[in-house]
Amino acid sequence: MHEELKKLIPEVKENEILAPYTTFKIGGPARYFFVAHTSDDVVKAVQAAKEYEIPFFVLGGASNILVSDKGFDGLVIVNKIQGFTAYAEGNRIFVTVGAGESWDETVARCVSQNWSGIECLSGIPGTVGATPVQNIGAYGQSVDAVIKEVRAIDSRTWTEAIFDREACQFGYRTSMFKKNSGHFIITQVTFALTPGGRPTLSYHDLKNYFTERPAPTLLEIRQAVIEIRARKGYVIMPGYESYQTAGSFFMNPIITQEQFQKLKPLIKECPDPWYWPLPDERVKVSAACLLQSAGFHKGYRKGNTGISLKHSLSLVNFGGASAQEVMAFAEEIKKRVQEKFGIALEEEVELVGF
Ligand SMILES: Cc1cc2nc3c(=O)[nH]c(=O)nc-3n(C[C@H](O)[C@H](O)[C@H](O)COP(=O)(O)OP(=O)(O)OC[C@H]3O[C@@H](n4cnc5c(N)ncnc54)[C@H](O)[C@@H]3O)c2cc1C
């Protein structure tokens, strides 16, 4: 098999350990491993996988996944497609970026040009191509607000498709790409930014940061976001203390009014705000607050895994943790939160090879 696969993608590697690629630093080998630098590389790899009926998985910066200890028994395609171009039209600037570019470097580049729209998304690890997948969000912005279009290879037809914002079907930490995992390999994303636009200053942490200075620049917002994130152990950047983690392990659950009224008297120790009413009457609840209230405090340890010392929603590998250990701990958390509050937590982190 390997020799035949090699004929189609000569650069393919075999049994590549995935742990070092991931921010969790956990995970066994990929049976096959291929780095794609162009759309043609992606098509070639997907065709090869189809030809030999090998499952495949697309990897960006591996910052939102937990890979199983036995690894992934298929072909991992690492997306390294580069590129950055911009053109102005009307009062917008359209920035087209290769899927394999670093997201934070892209934000830095746009902020340095004084283009607003993504400044609050500073410091999020990973690649540009992954941003529409789970519709990343933080500090009052989410990426769907500025996505103009996404280009992707359709793995069933091997052709390129273009999706406008509506076709991406964005929701809270989800999109059409996430719901149809494996169907589309994103090659390029175009963002519609605003030259000289005002920064978004809506999130409580950021507002508090700028109480003395009401009109911060985009660069000041970026620096503030990174500083606030660093206090929570949520940046993986040179010069900052970082954890081996995939960030928030669970999504903030969205519950009905009825569930919320039952929950409210049970929550005693969470700092405000720990819930956010939604326009449809439902309520989004802080998963960090639920974990904390269920007894899983910052720094809680369970063998080699546990909760970050700086943020209760971040499960971390304190060194030498296995995927199995992390999963067992995550199950324990889910069970206790369900028993105490009747709320089912769902993983934000994607599980690979389980
Ligand atoms: C410390 C830390 C802080 C974080 N903070 C935030 C935060 O504030 N907000 C937030 O939303 N997220 C946050 N995250 C999660 C993560 O950084 C984002 O989800 C990020 O967009 C993942 O990018 P990635 O390139 O690492 O994707 P990966 O982890 O490699 O992949 C994630 C998913 O996207 C798919 N994918 C990746 N690239 C492509 C592609 N080109 N085409 C199709 N599918 C693709 C993968 O198959 C997988 O399903 C954080 C993570 C960490 C470790």
The ligand as an SDF file (V2000), in Angstrom:
LIG
                    3D

 53 58  0  0  0  0  0  0  0  0999 V2000
   -4.5130   28.3830   24.0350 C   0  0  0  0  0  0  0  0  0  0  0  0
   -5.6700   28.2970   23.0820 C   0  0  0  0  0  0  0  0  0  0  0  0
   -6.5790   29.3190   23.0200 C   0  0  0  0  0  0  0  0  0  0  0  0
   -7.6780   29.2750   22.1480 C   0  0  0  0  0  0  0  0  0  0  0  0
   -8.5510   30.3090   22.1190 N   0  0  0  0  0  0  0  0  0  0  0  0
   -9.6150   30.2730   21.2810 C   0  0  0  0  0  0  0  0  0  0  0  0
  -10.5480   31.3460   21.2550 C   0  0  0  0  0  0  0  0  0  0  0  0
  -10.4130   32.3330   21.9590 O   0  0  0  0  0  0  0  0  0  0  0  0
  -11.6040   31.2570   20.3940 N   0  0  0  0  0  0  0  0  0  0  0  0
  -11.7740   30.1780   19.5700 C   0  0  0  0  0  0  0  0  0  0  0  0
  -12.7610   30.1560   18.8220 O   0  0  0  0  0  0  0  0  0  0  0  0
  -10.8940   29.1390   19.5730 N   0  0  0  0  0  0  0  0  0  0  0  0
   -9.8240   29.1670   20.4030 C   0  0  0  0  0  0  0  0  0  0  0  0
   -8.9380   28.1170   20.4320 N   0  0  0  0  0  0  0  0  0  0  0  0
   -9.1640   26.9430   19.5670 C   0  0  0  0  0  0  0  0  0  0  0  0
   -8.3480   26.9610   18.2470 C   0  0  0  0  0  0  0  0  0  0  0  0
   -7.2090   27.7580   18.3580 O   0  0  0  0  0  0  0  0  0  0  0  0
   -9.1870   27.4360   17.0700 C   0  0  0  0  0  0  0  0  0  0  0  0
  -10.2990   26.6160   16.9180 O   0  0  0  0  0  0  0  0  0  0  0  0
   -8.3760   27.4320   15.7660 C   0  0  0  0  0  0  0  0  0  0  0  0
   -9.1150   28.0410   14.7360 O   0  0  0  0  0  0  0  0  0  0  0  0
   -7.9630   26.0310   15.3220 C   0  0  0  0  0  0  0  0  0  0  0  0
   -7.0530   26.1900   14.2460 O   0  0  0  0  0  0  0  0  0  0  0  0
   -6.0720   25.0350   13.8130 P   0  0  0  0  0  0  0  0  0  0  0  0
   -5.4260   25.4590   12.5480 O   0  0  0  0  0  0  0  0  0  0  0  0
   -5.1490   24.7070   14.9310 O   0  0  0  0  0  0  0  0  0  0  0  0
   -7.0760   23.8410   13.5550 O   0  0  0  0  0  0  0  0  0  0  0  0
   -6.8790   22.2900   13.8780 P   0  0  0  0  0  0  0  0  0  0  0  0
   -6.8960   22.0880   15.3480 O   0  0  0  0  0  0  0  0  0  0  0  0
   -5.7180   21.7560   13.1240 O   0  0  0  0  0  0  0  0  0  0  0  0
   -8.2150   21.6880   13.2610 O   0  0  0  0  0  0  0  0  0  0  0  0
   -9.4670   21.9720   13.8400 C   0  0  0  0  0  0  0  0  0  0  0  0
  -10.5730   21.4700   12.9030 C   0  0  0  0  0  0  0  0  0  0  0  0
  -10.5600   22.2280   11.6950 O   0  0  0  0  0  0  0  0  0  0  0  0
  -10.3370   21.3730   10.5840 C   0  0  0  0  0  0  0  0  0  0  0  0
   -9.4820   22.0820    9.6310 N   0  0  0  0  0  0  0  0  0  0  0  0
   -8.2970   22.6800    9.8760 C   0  0  0  0  0  0  0  0  0  0  0  0
   -7.8310   23.2560    8.7590 N   0  0  0  0  0  0  0  0  0  0  0  0
   -8.7440   23.0160    7.7950 C   0  0  0  0  0  0  0  0  0  0  0  0
   -8.8290   23.3170    6.4130 C   0  0  0  0  0  0  0  0  0  0  0  0
   -7.8970   24.0220    5.7860 N   0  0  0  0  0  0  0  0  0  0  0  0
   -9.9070   22.8800    5.7260 N   0  0  0  0  0  0  0  0  0  0  0  0
  -10.8920   22.1610    6.3360 C   0  0  0  0  0  0  0  0  0  0  0  0
  -10.8500   21.8260    7.6310 N   0  0  0  0  0  0  0  0  0  0  0  0
   -9.7960   22.2590    8.3450 C   0  0  0  0  0  0  0  0  0  0  0  0
   -9.6790   20.1440   11.1370 C   0  0  0  0  0  0  0  0  0  0  0  0
   -9.8910   19.0180   10.2910 O   0  0  0  0  0  0  0  0  0  0  0  0
  -10.3910   20.0270   12.4660 C   0  0  0  0  0  0  0  0  0  0  0  0
  -11.6510   19.4830   12.2450 O   0  0  0  0  0  0  0  0  0  0  0  0
   -7.8370   28.1410   21.3090 C   0  0  0  0  0  0  0  0  0  0  0  0
   -6.8970   27.1000   21.3590 C   0  0  0  0  0  0  0  0  0  0  0  0
   -5.8320   27.1690   22.2400 C   0  0  0  0  0  0  0  0  0  0  0  0
   -4.8340   26.0670   22.2570 C   0  0  0  0  0  0  0  0  0  0  0  0
  1  2  1  0
  2  3  1  0
  2 52  2  0
  3  4  2  0
  4  5  1  0
  4 50  1  0
  5  6  2  0
  6  7  1  0
  6 13  1  0
  7  8  2  0
  7  9  1  0
  9 10  1  0
 10 11  2  0
 10 12  1  0
 12 13  2  0
 13 14  1  0
 14 15  1  0
 14 50  1  0
 15 16  1  0
 16 17  1  0
 16 18  1  0
 18 19  1  0
 18 20  1  0
 20 21  1  0
 20 22  1  0
 22 23  1  0
 23 24  1  0
 24 25  2  0
 24 26  1  0
 24 27  1  0
 27 28  1  0
 28 29  2  0
 28 30  1  0
 28 31  1  0
 31 32  1  0
 32 33  1  0
 33 34  1  0
 33 48  1  0
 34 35  1  0
 35 36  1  0
 35 46  1  0
 36 37  1  0
 36 45  1  0
 37 38  2  0
 38 39  1  0
 39 40  1  0
 39 45  2  0
 40 41  1  0
 40 42  2  0
 42 43  1  0
 43 44  2  0
 44 45  1  0
 46 47  1  0
 46 48  1  0
 48 49  1  0
 50 51  2  0
 51 52  1  0
 52 53  1  0
M  END
$$$$
